[in-house]
């Protein structure tokens, strides 16, 4: 019984480590994208709200294609 508990704790630790690693990769990737001069210039002109508004049609199109 103690062996099952140890395996479950090990599995939980591994899952948490993978989740934290995934979040770290997302933050790192976003940082790399945001350091590009073209992206910084676009965000400076359009603002964050403009960037989101520009992405909405693409997101809707993706969701429509995904549901097919």
C-alpha angles and dihedrals in degrees: 000000000000089000091058091050091051091050091049092051090047090050091049091050091050092049091050091048091051092048093050090046090052092051090048091052092050092051091046092049092048089050091052092050094047093051092062109106095226092053092047091050092048093049089047091054101039100029123219093289091054090051092053092046090052091051097050097079091050091049092050091049090050092051091048091052092045093054093055 
